[in-house]
Amino acid sequence: MVGQILTGLNHKYPQNFILKNPFTGSLIYLVFCFIFTVLYKPLRTHASLDFSYPATMAIYMMANAAFAYVLIRVIKSIPFFSSTNEWTFSKEIISVILILAGSGISFYIVGFYMEEPANRWNISTFLDSCKYALFIGIVPYGFFTLANYRHLFAEDVSQEFVLENSQKEISLPENKIQIISRLKKEELSFFPHEFLYAESDGNYVVFHLADEQKIRTELIRNSMNEIEQQLGGVTYFSRIHRAFIVNVKKVSSKKGNTVGYKLKLYGSDTEIPVSRQKVQSFDLLLKQYR
């Protein structure tokens, strides 16, 4: 039982939205907490002497959100928390606890300016501030953390593949693929075995092609959907993500689980994502060609 708990805590886990996007996340946190406190008045919250109840809550929550934003930035600067690629469920939980504790401190400090003059320098008042921060903040942080719950139950896989029969593939007769651009002066053609992957870049699609062991890139103005249609005649080209199309025959390794993979291709150091929606179809195609 203890072993299973430790395994779960050390399981790779994506950062929740607030941690990953401190500024936007803090604004969402601010709006949620303000609406929640104004509508439900949790834990007997009350107005200050100088402001109405909504204004009082707005001041508390703005200070709270600003403090949380700074704290998230500080946490992400600490080496232990700095790498999102090595993020685990335990780091997620520790981060949320630290931020909620910081929120308690912000409530405690702001209370000196908002509440009636009194002796606030005591443990009881400080613990009350922490209680308020925990009760109000646990819902938004908990929601964004639990939104990724599938990652806790997904079994990680790691596979490597050998590039076989590459010379035989090249020697087989192939028809060149012609890519049509939205700009008349742009032209692109290549043999199927040269194609590694294509990625979306705004209004353009970047093609990564391997020619005589060298990688070259070609930029074409077009949408990813139209490029997918133009490459549709090659069965081992697969749209694995809204922004990526890959040559399945060039996959050298895959790592991840049923909520998404990271791929490596021969000749490229770039990690390419496979979205959760594409995992099943990608695995079927991979079995067919690798």
C-alpha positions as CSV (number, residue, x, y, z in Angstrom):
1,M,0.0,0.0,0.0
2,V,2.8,2.4,1.0
3,G,4.7,1.5,-2.2
4,Q,1.6,2.3,-4.3
5,I,1.2,5.7,-2.7
6,L,4.9,6.5,-3.2
7,T,4.6,5.4,-6.8
8,G,1.6,7.6,-7.3
9,L,3.3,10.6,-5.7
10,N,6.3,10.2,-8.0
11,H,4.2,9.7,-11.1
12,K,4.8,12.2,-13.9
13,Y,2.0,14.7,-13.9
14,P,1.3,17.9,-15.9
15,Q,1.3,21.2,-14.2
16,N,-2.1,22.6,-13.5
17,F,-3.2,25.6,-15.5
18,I,-2.6,28.2,-12.8
19,L,1.0,27.0,-12.2
20,K,1.8,26.7,-15.9
21,N,0.3,30.2,-16.7
22,P,0.9,32.3,-13.6
23,F,-0.5,35.6,-14.9
24,T,-3.6,34.2,-16.6
25,G,-4.1,31.6,-13.9
26,S,-3.9,34.2,-11.1
27,L,-6.5,36.3,-12.9
28,I,-8.8,33.3,-13.1
29,Y,-8.1,32.5,-9.5
30,L,-9.0,36.2,-8.5
31,V,-12.3,36.2,-10.4
32,F,-13.4,32.8,-9.0
33,C,-12.5,33.7,-5.4
34,F,-14.2,37.1,-5.6
35,I,-17.4,35.6,-7.0
36,F,-17.4,32.7,-4.5
37,T,-16.9,35.0,-1.5
38,V,-19.5,37.6,-2.7
39,L,-22.2,35.0,-3.4
40,Y,-21.7,32.6,-0.5
41,K,-19.9,34.6,2.2
42,P,-18.0,31.6,3.5
43,L,-16.8,31.2,7.1
44,R,-18.6,34.3,8.3
45,T,-16.6,36.8,6.2
46,H,-17.7,40.4,6.7
47,A,-17.2,43.9,5.4
48,S,-14.4,46.2,6.8
49,L,-15.1,49.5,8.5
50,D,-14.4,51.6,5.5
51,F,-15.7,49.5,2.6
52,S,-18.7,47.5,1.5
53,Y,-18.6,43.7,1.6
54,P,-17.9,43.3,-2.2
55,A,-15.2,46.0,-2.1
56,T,-13.6,44.3,1.0
57,M,-13.5,41.0,-0.7
58,A,-12.2,42.6,-3.9
59,I,-9.2,44.1,-2.0
60,Y,-8.5,40.8,-0.2
61,M,-8.7,38.7,-3.4
62,M,-6.5,41.1,-5.4
63,A,-3.9,41.0,-2.7
64,N,-4.2,37.3,-2.6
65,A,-3.9,36.8,-6.3
66,A,-0.9,39.2,-6.5
67,F,0.8,37.3,-3.7
68,A,0.0,34.0,-5.4
69,Y,1.5,35.2,-8.7
70,V,4.7,36.2,-7.0
71,L,4.9,33.0,-5.1
72,I,4.4,30.9,-8.2
73,R,7.2,32.8,-9.9
74,V,9.5,32.1,-6.9
75,I,8.5,28.4,-6.8
76,K,9.2,28.0,-10.5
77,S,12.7,29.6,-10.0
78,I,13.7,26.9,-7.5
79,P,15.7,24.1,-9.2
80,F,13.5,21.4,-7.7
81,F,10.4,22.9,-9.3
82,S,11.9,24.5,-12.4
83,S,11.6,21.6,-14.9
84,T,8.1,21.0,-16.3
85,N,9.4,17.8,-18.0
86,E,10.1,16.3,-14.6
87,W,7.0,17.4,-12.9
88,T,5.3,14.9,-10.6
89,F,2.1,14.6,-8.6
90,S,4.1,15.2,-5.4
91,K,5.6,18.5,-6.8
92,E,2.1,19.5,-7.8
93,I,0.7,18.9,-4.3
94,I,3.7,20.6,-2.6
95,S,3.3,23.6,-4.9
96,V,-0.4,24.0,-4.2
97,I,0.2,23.7,-0.4
98,L,2.9,26.4,-0.5
99,I,0.7,28.7,-2.5
100,L,-2.3,28.3,-0.2
101,A,0.0,28.9,2.8
102,G,1.2,32.0,1.1
103,S,-2.4,33.1,0.6
104,G,-3.0,32.7,4.3
105,I,-0.1,35.0,5.0
106,S,-1.5,37.6,2.5
107,F,-4.9,37.5,4.3
108,Y,-3.2,37.9,7.6
109,I,-1.2,40.9,6.5
110,V,-4.0,42.7,4.6
111,G,-6.2,42.2,7.7
112,F,-4.1,44.7,9.6
113,Y,-5.3,47.4,7.2
114,M,-8.9,46.2,6.6
115,E,-10.1,45.0,10.0
116,E,-11.0,46.8,13.2
117,P,-8.0,48.0,15.3
118,A,-7.1,45.1,17.5
119,N,-4.3,42.9,18.7
120,R,-3.8,40.7,15.6
121,W,-0.3,39.5,16.6
122,N,-1.4,36.1,17.8
123,I,-1.4,32.5,16.5
124,S,-5.1,32.2,16.6
125,T,-5.6,35.1,14.1
126,F,-2.9,33.8,11.8
127,L,-4.4,30.3,11.8
128,D,-7.8,31.8,11.0
129,S,-6.3,33.5,8.0
130,C,-4.8,30.2,6.8
131,K,-8.2,28.6,7.3
132,Y,-9.9,31.2,5.1
133,A,-7.2,30.9,2.4
134,L,-7.4,27.1,2.4
135,F,-11.2,27.0,2.2
136,I,-11.5,29.6,-0.5
137,G,-8.4,28.6,-2.6
138,I,-8.6,24.8,-2.5
139,V,-11.5,24.7,-5.0
140,P,-9.8,26.5,-8.0
141,Y,-6.4,24.9,-7.4
142,G,-8.0,21.5,-6.8
143,F,-10.1,21.8,-9.9
144,F,-7.2,22.5,-12.2
145,T,-5.1,19.8,-10.5
146,L,-7.7,17.1,-10.7
147,A,-8.5,18.0,-14.3
148,N,-5.4,16.0,-15.2
149,Y,-6.3,13.0,-13.0
150,R,-6.0,10.5,-15.9
151,H,-2.2,10.9,-15.8
152,L,-2.2,9.2,-12.3
153,F,-3.7,6.0,-13.7
154,A,-2.0,5.9,-17.1
155,E,0.8,3.4,-17.4
156,D,4.0,4.8,-18.9
157,V,5.5,3.2,-21.9
158,S,8.9,3.6,-23.6
159,Q,9.8,2.0,-26.9
160,E,12.7,2.4,-29.3
161,F,12.6,1.3,-33.0
162,V,15.2,0.4,-35.5
163,L,15.3,2.0,-38.9
164,E,15.2,-1.0,-41.3
165,N,15.4,-1.4,-45.0
166,S,16.0,2.3,-45.6
167,Q,18.1,1.7,-48.7
168,K,15.5,-0.7,-50.0
169,E,12.8,1.9,-49.4
170,I,14.8,4.5,-51.3
171,S,15.5,2.2,-54.3
172,L,11.8,1.4,-54.7
173,P,10.1,3.6,-57.4
174,E,8.3,6.5,-55.8
175,N,6.3,9.4,-57.1
176,K,7.2,12.8,-55.9
177,I,4.7,14.6,-53.7
178,Q,3.7,18.0,-54.9
179,I,2.7,20.5,-52.2
180,I,0.5,23.4,-53.2
181,S,1.0,26.8,-51.5
182,R,-1.4,29.6,-51.2
183,L,1.3,31.8,-52.6
184,K,1.7,31.1,-56.4
185,K,5.5,31.6,-56.4
186,E,6.1,28.9,-53.8
187,E,6.7,25.3,-54.8
188,L,7.6,22.2,-52.9
189,S,8.1,18.6,-54.0
190,F,9.8,15.7,-52.4
191,F,9.9,11.9,-52.3
192,P,7.9,10.2,-49.5
193,H,11.0,8.7,-47.9
194,E,12.5,12.2,-47.5
195,F,9.6,13.4,-45.3
196,L,10.2,13.4,-41.5
197,Y,7.5,15.7,-40.2
198,A,5.6,18.9,-40.8
199,E,4.6,21.4,-38.1
200,S,2.3,24.4,-38.0
201,D,3.8,27.8,-37.6
202,G,1.1,30.5,-37.7
203,N,-0.1,30.9,-41.3
204,Y,2.7,28.6,-42.5
205,V,3.6,24.9,-42.4
206,V,7.3,24.0,-41.9
207,F,8.4,20.8,-43.6
208,H,11.4,18.9,-42.2
209,L,12.9,16.7,-44.9
210,A,15.9,14.4,-44.8
211,D,18.1,14.3,-47.9
212,E,21.3,12.3,-48.0
213,Q,21.5,12.3,-44.2
214,K,21.0,16.1,-44.0
215,I,17.9,17.8,-42.6
216,R,16.5,20.7,-44.5
217,T,13.4,22.8,-43.8
218,E,10.9,24.3,-46.3
219,L,8.3,26.9,-45.4
220,I,4.9,26.8,-47.2
221,R,2.0,29.2,-46.7
222,N,-1.0,27.0,-46.1
223,S,-3.1,25.6,-43.3
224,M,-2.4,22.3,-41.6
225,N,-5.8,20.9,-42.6
226,E,-5.1,21.5,-46.3
227,I,-1.5,20.1,-46.0
228,E,-3.0,17.0,-44.4
229,Q,-5.3,16.5,-47.4
230,Q,-2.4,16.9,-49.8
231,L,-0.4,14.2,-47.9
232,G,-3.4,11.9,-47.5
233,G,-2.3,9.6,-50.4
234,V,0.6,8.3,-48.2
235,T,-0.8,5.9,-45.7
236,Y,2.1,6.1,-43.2
237,F,1.9,9.9,-42.9
238,S,-0.2,10.6,-39.8
239,R,-1.7,13.7,-38.3
240,I,-0.8,13.0,-34.6
241,H,-1.5,16.5,-33.2
242,R,-3.3,19.6,-34.4
243,A,0.1,21.1,-35.2
244,F,2.1,18.0,-36.4
245,I,2.1,15.4,-39.2
246,V,4.8,12.7,-39.0
247,N,6.2,9.9,-41.1
248,V,5.5,6.9,-39.0
249,K,8.3,4.9,-40.6
250,K,10.8,7.5,-39.3
251,V,9.8,7.1,-35.6
252,S,12.8,6.1,-33.5
253,S,11.2,6.1,-30.1
254,K,8.0,6.9,-28.2
255,K,7.5,7.7,-24.5
256,G,4.4,8.4,-22.5
257,N,1.0,6.8,-21.8
258,T,-2.6,6.7,-23.0
259,V,-3.0,10.5,-22.4
260,G,-0.2,11.3,-24.9
261,Y,3.2,10.4,-26.3
262,K,6.4,12.2,-27.0
263,L,8.1,10.9,-30.2
264,K,11.6,11.1,-31.5
265,L,12.4,10.7,-35.2
266,Y,15.6,9.6,-37.0
267,G,17.8,12.5,-37.8
268,S,15.9,14.9,-35.5
269,D,16.3,15.8,-31.8
270,T,12.9,17.5,-31.6
271,E,10.3,15.8,-29.3
272,I,7.0,15.7,-31.1
273,P,3.7,15.3,-29.2
274,V,0.9,12.8,-29.9
275,S,-2.3,14.1,-28.5
276,R,-4.6,12.0,-26.3
277,Q,-7.2,11.8,-29.0
278,K,-4.7,10.5,-31.5
279,V,-3.0,7.8,-29.3
280,Q,-5.1,4.9,-30.4
281,S,-5.0,5.5,-34.1
282,F,-1.3,6.2,-33.9
283,D,-0.6,2.9,-32.1
284,L,-2.5,1.0,-34.8
285,L,-0.5,2.7,-37.5
286,L,2.7,2.1,-35.7
287,K,2.1,-1.6,-35.4
288,Q,1.4,-1.7,-39.1
289,Y,4.6,0.0,-40.2
290,R,7.2,-0.5,-37.4
